[in-house]
Amino acid sequence: MGNVELWAACIGGAAQQERYQQAIQDAGLTITVMKVNPYQFISDSARGATQTYGVKSVSLLATK
């Protein structure tokens, strides 16, 4: 199990960016665009996790 604070913020199942990108590449795709989304979490605990752990939302474009 991961960090309890992140699970309490309902973002505990989120993938680490590096692992997410590697899984996409392991599937035979090439990441051509990556964008950090200007996303703001609503709950206080999620906002705190964002500041403490660097949680962010990203979008990727991957091609075969």
PDB file of N, CA, C and O in Angstrom:
ATOM      1  N   MET A   1       0.849  -1.184   0.000  1.00  0.00           N
ATOM      2  CA  MET A   1       0.000   0.000   0.000  1.00  0.00           C
ATOM      3  C   MET A   1       0.887   1.237   0.000  1.00  0.00           C
ATOM      4  O   MET A   1       1.967   1.236   0.590  1.00  0.00           O
ATOM      5  N   GLY A   2       0.430   2.279  -0.657  1.00  0.00           N
ATOM      6  CA  GLY A   2       1.187   3.513  -0.759  1.00  0.00           C
ATOM      7  C   GLY A   2       0.996   4.410   0.453  1.00  0.00           C
ATOM      8  O   GLY A   2       0.611   3.948   1.527  1.00  0.00           O
ATOM      9  N   ASN A   3       1.262   5.661   0.277  1.00  0.00           N
ATOM     10  CA  ASN A   3       1.161   6.654   1.333  1.00  0.00           C
ATOM     11  C   ASN A   3      -0.297   6.877   1.724  1.00  0.00           C
ATOM     12  O   ASN A   3      -1.132   7.183   0.873  1.00  0.00           O
ATOM     13  N   VAL A   4      -0.603   6.724   3.015  1.00  0.00           N
ATOM     14  CA  VAL A   4      -1.972   6.849   3.513  1.00  0.00           C
ATOM     15  C   VAL A   4      -2.526   8.251   3.251  1.00  0.00           C
ATOM     16  O   VAL A   4      -3.712   8.401   2.959  1.00  0.00           O
ATOM     17  N   GLU A   5      -1.687   9.268   3.351  1.00  0.00           N
ATOM     18  CA  GLU A   5      -2.138  10.644   3.105  1.00  0.00           C
ATOM     19  C   GLU A   5      -2.633  10.808   1.671  1.00  0.00           C
ATOM     20  O   GLU A   5      -3.621  11.501   1.427  1.00  0.00           O
ATOM     21  N   LEU A   6      -1.945  10.167   0.718  1.00  0.00           N
ATOM     22  CA  LEU A   6      -2.378  10.256  -0.669  1.00  0.00           C
ATOM     23  C   LEU A   6      -3.669   9.486  -0.890  1.00  0.00           C
ATOM     24  O   LEU A   6      -4.536   9.939  -1.638  1.00  0.00           O
ATOM     25  N   TRP A   7      -3.814   8.321  -0.248  1.00  0.00           N
ATOM     26  CA  TRP A   7      -5.061   7.561  -0.373  1.00  0.00           C
ATOM     27  C   TRP A   7      -6.212   8.372   0.197  1.00  0.00           C
ATOM     28  O   TRP A   7      -7.302   8.374  -0.374  1.00  0.00           O
ATOM     29  N   ALA A   8      -5.993   9.057   1.305  1.00  0.00           N
ATOM     30  CA  ALA A   8      -7.044   9.873   1.910  1.00  0.00           C
ATOM     31  C   ALA A   8      -7.438  11.018   0.990  1.00  0.00           C
ATOM     32  O   ALA A   8      -8.575  11.487   1.033  1.00  0.00           O
ATOM     33  N   ALA A   9      -6.518  11.465   0.167  1.00  0.00           N
ATOM     34  CA  ALA A   9      -6.798  12.553  -0.767  1.00  0.00           C
ATOM     35  C   ALA A   9      -7.417  12.037  -2.060  1.00  0.00           C
ATOM     36  O   ALA A   9      -7.643  12.807  -2.993  1.00  0.00           O
ATOM     37  N   CYS A  10      -7.693  10.725  -2.118  1.00  0.00           N
ATOM     38  CA  CYS A  10      -8.318  10.081  -3.292  1.00  0.00           C
ATOM     39  C   CYS A  10      -7.455  10.149  -4.540  1.00  0.00           C
ATOM     40  O   CYS A  10      -7.974  10.112  -5.656  1.00  0.00           O
ATOM     41  N   ILE A  11      -6.156  10.247  -4.365  1.00  0.00           N
ATOM     42  CA  ILE A  11      -5.250  10.244  -5.513  1.00  0.00           C
ATOM     43  C   ILE A  11      -4.157   9.208  -5.321  1.00  0.00           C
ATOM     44  O   ILE A  11      -3.146   9.221  -6.023  1.00  0.00           O
ATOM     45  N   GLY A  12      -4.364   8.305  -4.361  1.00  0.00           N
ATOM     46  CA  GLY A  12      -3.349   7.314  -4.028  1.00  0.00           C
ATOM     47  C   GLY A  12      -3.104   6.292  -5.113  1.00  0.00           C
ATOM     48  O   GLY A  12      -2.041   5.671  -5.130  1.00  0.00           O
ATOM     49  N   GLY A  13      -4.045   6.092  -6.020  1.00  0.00           N
ATOM     50  CA  GLY A  13      -3.852   5.123  -7.087  1.00  0.00           C
ATOM     51  C   GLY A  13      -3.210   5.703  -8.323  1.00  0.00           C
ATOM     52  O   GLY A  13      -3.021   5.001  -9.316  1.00  0.00           O
ATOM     53  N   ALA A  14      -2.876   6.964  -8.272  1.00  0.00           N
ATOM     54  CA  ALA A  14      -2.273   7.617  -9.429  1.00  0.00           C
ATOM     55  C   ALA A  14      -0.876   7.069  -9.682  1.00  0.00           C
ATOM     56  O   ALA A  14      -0.135   6.773  -8.745  1.00  0.00           O
ATOM     57  N   ALA A  15      -0.531   6.939 -10.936  1.00  0.00           N
ATOM     58  CA  ALA A  15       0.784   6.416 -11.308  1.00  0.00           C
ATOM     59  C   ALA A  15       1.837   7.514 -11.236  1.00  0.00           C
ATOM     60  O   ALA A  15       1.550   8.684 -11.489  1.00  0.00           O
ATOM     61  N   GLN A  16       3.046   7.125 -10.890  1.00  0.00           N
ATOM     62  CA  GLN A  16       4.170   8.046 -10.975  1.00  0.00           C
ATOM     63  C   GLN A  16       4.388   8.356 -12.451  1.00  0.00           C
ATOM     64  O   GLN A  16       4.255   7.473 -13.299  1.00  0.00           O
ATOM     65  N   GLN A  17       4.719   9.589 -12.756  1.00  0.00           N
ATOM     66  CA  GLN A  17       4.841  10.023 -14.143  1.00  0.00           C
ATOM     67  C   GLN A  17       5.827   9.150 -14.920  1.00  0.00           C
ATOM     68  O   GLN A  17       5.547   8.772 -16.057  1.00  0.00           O
ATOM     69  N   GLU A  18       6.964   8.828 -14.329  1.00  0.00           N
ATOM     70  CA  GLU A  18       7.974   8.043 -15.027  1.00  0.00           C
ATOM     71  C   GLU A  18       7.447   6.635 -15.340  1.00  0.00           C
ATOM     72  O   GLU A  18       7.671   6.110 -16.431  1.00  0.00           O
ATOM     73  N   ARG A  19       6.745   6.032 -14.373  1.00  0.00           N
ATOM     74  CA  ARG A  19       6.189   4.691 -14.599  1.00  0.00           C
ATOM     75  C   ARG A  19       5.104   4.717 -15.677  1.00  0.00           C
ATOM     76  O   ARG A  19       5.012   3.811 -16.506  1.00  0.00           O
ATOM     77  N   TYR A  20       4.296   5.757 -15.651  1.00  0.00           N
ATOM     78  CA  TYR A  20       3.223   5.913 -16.637  1.00  0.00           C
ATOM     79  C   TYR A  20       3.814   6.019 -18.048  1.00  0.00           C
ATOM     80  O   TYR A  20       3.363   5.348 -18.977  1.00  0.00           O
ATOM     81  N   GLN A  21       4.822   6.870 -18.185  1.00  0.00           N
ATOM     82  CA  GLN A  21       5.464   7.038 -19.480  1.00  0.00           C
ATOM     83  C   GLN A  21       6.133   5.736 -19.924  1.00  0.00           C
ATOM     84  O   GLN A  21       6.069   5.380 -21.101  1.00  0.00           O
ATOM     85  N   GLN A  22       6.768   5.031 -19.004  1.00  0.00           N
ATOM     86  CA  GLN A  22       7.444   3.780 -19.358  1.00  0.00           C
ATOM     87  C   GLN A  22       6.436   2.732 -19.812  1.00  0.00           C
ATOM     88  O   GLN A  22       6.704   1.990 -20.757  1.00  0.00           O
ATOM     89  N   ALA A  23       5.287   2.660 -19.156  1.00  0.00           N
ATOM     90  CA  ALA A  23       4.255   1.694 -19.550  1.00  0.00           C
ATOM     91  C   ALA A  23       3.762   1.980 -20.968  1.00  0.00           C
ATOM     92  O   ALA A  23       3.506   1.053 -21.736  1.00  0.00           O
ATOM     93  N   ILE A  24       3.630   3.239 -21.308  1.00  0.00           N
ATOM     94  CA  ILE A  24       3.203   3.618 -22.660  1.00  0.00           C
ATOM     95  C   ILE A  24       4.270   3.214 -23.671  1.00  0.00           C
ATOM     96  O   ILE A  24       3.952   2.662 -24.725  1.00  0.00           O
ATOM     97  N   GLN A  25       5.519   3.483 -23.357  1.00  0.00           N
ATOM     98  CA  GLN A  25       6.612   3.112 -24.258  1.00  0.00           C
ATOM     99  C   GLN A  25       6.760   1.595 -24.357  1.00  0.00           C
ATOM    100  O   GLN A  25       7.046   1.069 -25.433  1.00  0.00           O
ATOM    101  N   ASP A  26       6.568   0.893 -23.245  1.00  0.00           N
ATOM    102  CA  ASP A  26       6.646  -0.569 -23.259  1.00  0.00           C
ATOM    103  C   ASP A  26       5.549  -1.181 -24.122  1.00  0.00           C
ATOM    104  O   ASP A  26       5.695  -2.300 -24.612  1.00  0.00           O
ATOM    105  N   ALA A  27       4.455  -0.455 -24.308  1.00  0.00           N
ATOM    106  CA  ALA A  27       3.360  -0.920 -25.162  1.00  0.00           C
ATOM    107  C   ALA A  27       3.653  -0.656 -26.641  1.00  0.00           C
ATOM    108  O   ALA A  27       2.825  -0.951 -27.503  1.00  0.00           O
ATOM    109  N   GLY A  28       4.833  -0.101 -26.932  1.00  0.00           N
ATOM    110  CA  GLY A  28       5.228   0.132 -28.312  1.00  0.00           C
ATOM    111  C   GLY A  28       4.835   1.489 -28.857  1.00  0.00           C
ATOM    112  O   GLY A  28       4.894   1.715 -30.065  1.00  0.00           O
ATOM    113  N   LEU A  29       4.434   2.394 -27.980  1.00  0.00           N
ATOM    114  CA  LEU A  29       4.036   3.733 -28.413  1.00  0.00           C
ATOM    115  C   LEU A  29       5.169   4.724 -28.174  1.00  0.00           C
ATOM    116  O   LEU A  29       6.026   4.513 -27.317  1.00  0.00           O
ATOM    117  N   THR A  30       5.157   5.797 -28.939  1.00  0.00           N
ATOM    118  CA  THR A  30       6.114   6.879 -28.774  1.00  0.00           C
ATOM    119  C   THR A  30       5.371   8.111 -28.289  1.00  0.00           C
ATOM    120  O   THR A  30       4.403   8.548 -28.911  1.00  0.00           O
ATOM    121  N   ILE A  31       5.824   8.665 -27.186  1.00  0.00           N
ATOM    122  CA  ILE A  31       5.196   9.874 -26.654  1.00  0.00           C
ATOM    123  C   ILE A  31       5.684  11.051 -27.480  1.00  0.00           C
ATOM    124  O   ILE A  31       6.882  11.328 -27.548  1.00  0.00           O
ATOM    125  N   THR A  32       4.732  11.742 -28.111  1.00  0.00           N
ATOM    126  CA  THR A  32       5.096  12.865 -28.973  1.00  0.00           C
ATOM    127  C   THR A  32       4.797  14.215 -28.341  1.00  0.00           C
ATOM    128  O   THR A  32       5.409  15.221 -28.699  1.00  0.00           O
ATOM    129  N   VAL A  33       3.852  14.239 -27.398  1.00  0.00           N
ATOM    130  CA  VAL A  33       3.507  15.486 -26.715  1.00  0.00           C
ATOM    131  C   VAL A  33       3.204  15.158 -25.257  1.00  0.00           C
ATOM    132  O   VAL A  33       2.520  14.176 -24.969  1.00  0.00           O
ATOM    133  N   MET A  34       3.709  15.974 -24.344  1.00  0.00           N
ATOM    134  CA  MET A  34       3.337  15.860 -22.943  1.00  0.00           C
ATOM    135  C   MET A  34       3.007  17.256 -22.431  1.00  0.00           C
ATOM    136  O   MET A  34       3.763  18.206 -22.634  1.00  0.00           O
ATOM    137  N   LYS A  35       1.873  17.357 -21.769  1.00  0.00           N
ATOM    138  CA  LYS A  35       1.413  18.652 -21.267  1.00  0.00           C
ATOM    139  C   LYS A  35       1.024  18.500 -19.807  1.00  0.00           C
ATOM    140  O   LYS A  35       0.297  17.573 -19.450  1.00  0.00           O
ATOM    141  N   VAL A  36       1.505  19.405 -18.957  1.00  0.00           N
ATOM    142  CA  VAL A  36       1.061  19.457 -17.569  1.00  0.00           C
ATOM    143  C   VAL A  36      -0.208  20.295 -17.550  1.00  0.00           C
ATOM    144  O   VAL A  36      -0.204  21.458 -17.953  1.00  0.00           O
ATOM    145  N   ASN A  37      -1.282  19.697 -17.082  1.00  0.00           N
ATOM    146  CA  ASN A  37      -2.580  20.371 -17.076  1.00  0.00           C
ATOM    147  C   ASN A  37      -2.690  21.353 -15.920  1.00  0.00           C
ATOM    148  O   ASN A  37      -2.207  21.076 -14.822  1.00  0.00           O
ATOM    149  N   PRO A  38      -3.315  22.485 -16.153  1.00  0.00           N
ATOM    150  CA  PRO A  38      -3.511  23.469 -15.082  1.00  0.00           C
ATOM    151  C   PRO A  38      -4.675  23.033 -14.178  1.00  0.00           C
ATOM    152  O   PRO A  38      -5.683  23.730 -14.061  1.00  0.00           O
ATOM    153  N   TYR A  39      -4.511  21.884 -13.554  1.00  0.00           N
ATOM    154  CA  TYR A  39      -5.569  21.266 -12.763  1.00  0.00           C
ATOM    155  C   TYR A  39      -5.406  21.639 -11.302  1.00  0.00           C
ATOM    156  O   TYR A  39      -4.295  21.627 -10.771  1.00  0.00           O
ATOM    157  N   GLN A  40      -6.508  21.969 -10.654  1.00  0.00           N
ATOM    158  CA  GLN A  40      -6.464  22.255  -9.227  1.00  0.00           C
ATOM    159  C   GLN A  40      -7.394  21.296  -8.506  1.00  0.00           C
ATOM    160  O   GLN A  40      -8.567  21.166  -8.856  1.00  0.00           O
ATOM    161  N   PHE A  41      -6.855  20.627  -7.495  1.00  0.00           N
ATOM    162  CA  PHE A  41      -7.652  19.709  -6.717  1.00  0.00           C
ATOM    163  C   PHE A  41      -8.611  20.488  -5.823  1.00  0.00           C
ATOM    164  O   PHE A  41      -8.303  21.598  -5.388  1.00  0.00           O
ATOM    165  N   ILE A  42      -9.763  19.905  -5.555  1.00  0.00           N
ATOM    166  CA  ILE A  42     -10.798  20.581  -4.786  1.00  0.00           C
ATOM    167  C   ILE A  42     -10.614  20.411  -3.287  1.00  0.00           C
ATOM    168  O   ILE A  42     -10.698  21.387  -2.541  1.00  0.00           O
ATOM    169  N   SER A  43     -10.366  19.195  -2.837  1.00  0.00           N
ATOM    170  CA  SER A  43     -10.311  18.950  -1.394  1.00  0.00           C
ATOM    171  C   SER A  43      -9.011  19.481  -0.790  1.00  0.00           C
ATOM    172  O   SER A  43      -7.976  19.548  -1.455  1.00  0.00           O
ATOM    173  N   ASP A  44      -9.093  19.852   0.475  1.00  0.00           N
ATOM    174  CA  ASP A  44      -7.913  20.347   1.184  1.00  0.00           C
ATOM    175  C   ASP A  44      -6.816  19.294   1.236  1.00  0.00           C
ATOM    176  O   ASP A  44      -5.637  19.611   1.078  1.00  0.00           O
ATOM    177  N   SER A  45      -7.208  18.025   1.460  1.00  0.00           N
ATOM    178  CA  SER A  45      -6.190  16.978   1.563  1.00  0.00           C
ATOM    179  C   SER A  45      -5.495  16.750   0.223  1.00  0.00           C
ATOM    180  O   SER A  45      -4.289  16.504   0.189  1.00  0.00           O
ATOM    181  N   ALA A  46      -6.230  16.829  -0.870  1.00  0.00           N
ATOM    182  CA  ALA A  46      -5.614  16.662  -2.195  1.00  0.00           C
ATOM    183  C   ALA A  46      -4.709  17.842  -2.520  1.00  0.00           C
ATOM    184  O   ALA A  46      -3.629  17.657  -3.080  1.00  0.00           O
ATOM    185  N   ARG A  47      -5.136  19.048  -2.176  1.00  0.00           N
ATOM    186  CA  ARG A  47      -4.275  20.218  -2.404  1.00  0.00           C
ATOM    187  C   ARG A  47      -2.993  20.094  -1.590  1.00  0.00           C
ATOM    188  O   ARG A  47      -1.912  20.433  -2.070  1.00  0.00           O
ATOM    189  N   GLY A  48      -3.117  19.611  -0.361  1.00  0.00           N
ATOM    190  CA  GLY A  48      -1.932  19.428   0.475  1.00  0.00           C
ATOM    191  C   GLY A  48      -0.989  18.398  -0.118  1.00  0.00           C
ATOM    192  O   GLY A  48       0.228  18.584  -0.100  1.00  0.00           O
ATOM    193  N   ALA A  49      -1.545  17.305  -0.649  1.00  0.00           N
ATOM    194  CA  ALA A  49      -0.717  16.275  -1.269  1.00  0.00           C
ATOM    195  C   ALA A  49      -0.022  16.820  -2.507  1.00  0.00           C
ATOM    196  O   ALA A  49       1.117  16.455  -2.798  1.00  0.00           O
ATOM    197  N   THR A  50      -0.706  17.688  -3.231  1.00  0.00           N
ATOM    198  CA  THR A  50      -0.111  18.303  -4.415  1.00  0.00           C
ATOM    199  C   THR A  50       1.136  19.088  -4.027  1.00  0.00           C
ATOM    200  O   THR A  50       2.175  18.990  -4.680  1.00  0.00           O
ATOM    201  N   GLN A  51       1.020  19.858  -2.967  1.00  0.00           N
ATOM    202  CA  GLN A  51       2.155  20.669  -2.532  1.00  0.00           C
ATOM    203  C   GLN A  51       3.261  19.811  -1.918  1.00  0.00           C
ATOM    204  O   GLN A  51       4.445  20.042  -2.166  1.00  0.00           O
ATOM    205  N   THR A  52       2.870  18.825  -1.120  1.00  0.00           N
ATOM    206  CA  THR A  52       3.852  18.004  -0.424  1.00  0.00           C
ATOM    207  C   THR A  52       4.561  17.025  -1.349  1.00  0.00           C
ATOM    208  O   THR A  52       5.778  16.858  -1.263  1.00  0.00           O
ATOM    209  N   TYR A  53       3.802  16.372  -2.237  1.00  0.00           N
ATOM    210  CA  TYR A  53       4.355  15.282  -3.035  1.00  0.00           C
ATOM    211  C   TYR A  53       4.511  15.602  -4.516  1.00  0.00           C
ATOM    212  O   TYR A  53       4.971  14.757  -5.284  1.00  0.00           O
ATOM    213  N   GLY A  54       4.138  16.798  -4.925  1.00  0.00           N
ATOM    214  CA  GLY A  54       4.295  17.162  -6.326  1.00  0.00           C
ATOM    215  C   GLY A  54       3.285  16.507  -7.253  1.00  0.00           C
ATOM    216  O   GLY A  54       3.557  16.332  -8.441  1.00  0.00           O
ATOM    217  N   VAL A  55       2.123  16.144  -6.723  1.00  0.00           N
ATOM    218  CA  VAL A  55       1.088  15.518  -7.537  1.00  0.00           C
ATOM    219  C   VAL A  55       0.637  16.504  -8.609  1.00  0.00           C
ATOM    220  O   VAL A  55       0.436  17.688  -8.338  1.00  0.00           O
ATOM    221  N   LYS A  56       0.482  15.994  -9.835  1.00  0.00           N
ATOM    222  CA  LYS A  56       0.030  16.857 -10.933  1.00  0.00           C
ATOM    223  C   LYS A  56      -0.747  16.024 -11.933  1.00  0.00           C
ATOM    224  O   LYS A  56      -0.723  14.794 -11.894  1.00  0.00           O
ATOM    225  N   SER A  57      -1.425  16.701 -12.815  1.00  0.00           N
ATOM    226  CA  SER A  57      -2.178  16.057 -13.875  1.00  0.00           C
ATOM    227  C   SER A  57      -1.440  16.305 -15.191  1.00  0.00           C
ATOM    228  O   SER A  57      -1.100  17.442 -15.516  1.00  0.00           O
ATOM    229  N   VAL A  58      -1.198  15.235 -15.941  1.00  0.00           N
ATOM    230  CA  VAL A  58      -0.553  15.375 -17.240  1.00  0.00           C
ATOM    231  C   VAL A  58      -1.382  14.704 -18.319  1.00  0.00           C
ATOM    232  O   VAL A  58      -2.105  13.744 -18.056  1.00  0.00           O
ATOM    233  N   SER A  59      -1.273  15.215 -19.529  1.00  0.00           N
ATOM    234  CA  SER A  59      -1.879  14.597 -20.702  1.00  0.00           C
ATOM    235  C   SER A  59      -0.748  14.269 -21.675  1.00  0.00           C
ATOM    236  O   SER A  59       0.185  15.050 -21.864  1.00  0.00           O
ATOM    237  N   LEU A  60      -0.862  13.099 -22.279  1.00  0.00           N
ATOM    238  CA  LEU A  60       0.149  12.667 -23.239  1.00  0.00           C
ATOM    239  C   LEU A  60      -0.500  12.324 -24.578  1.00  0.00           C
ATOM    240  O   LEU A  60      -1.624  11.825 -24.632  1.00  0.00           O
ATOM    241  N   LEU A  61       0.224  12.601 -25.644  1.00  0.00           N
ATOM    242  CA  LEU A  61      -0.161  12.124 -26.964  1.00  0.00           C
ATOM    243  C   LEU A  61       0.909  11.106 -27.352  1.00  0.00           C
ATOM    244  O   LEU A  61       2.099  11.419 -27.405  1.00  0.00           O
ATOM    245  N   ALA A  62       0.459   9.885 -27.622  1.00  0.00           N
ATOM    246  CA  ALA A  62       1.398   8.829 -27.994  1.00  0.00           C
ATOM    247  C   ALA A  62       0.935   8.210 -29.310  1.00  0.00           C
ATOM    248  O   ALA A  62      -0.259   8.029 -29.547  1.00  0.00           O
ATOM    249  N   THR A  63       1.898   7.897 -30.143  1.00  0.00           N
ATOM    250  CA  THR A  63       1.591   7.327 -31.454  1.00  0.00           C
ATOM    251  C   THR A  63       2.336   6.006 -31.621  1.00  0.00           C
ATOM    252  O   THR A  63       3.358   5.756 -30.982  1.00  0.00           O
ATOM    253  N   LYS A  64       1.789   5.174 -32.500  1.00  0.00           N
ATOM    254  CA  LYS A  64       2.402   3.866 -32.786  1.00  0.00           C
ATOM    255  C   LYS A  64       3.327   3.974 -33.966  1.00  0.00           C
ATOM    256  O   LYS A  64       3.939   2.982 -34.363  1.00  0.00           O
TER     257      LYS A  64
END
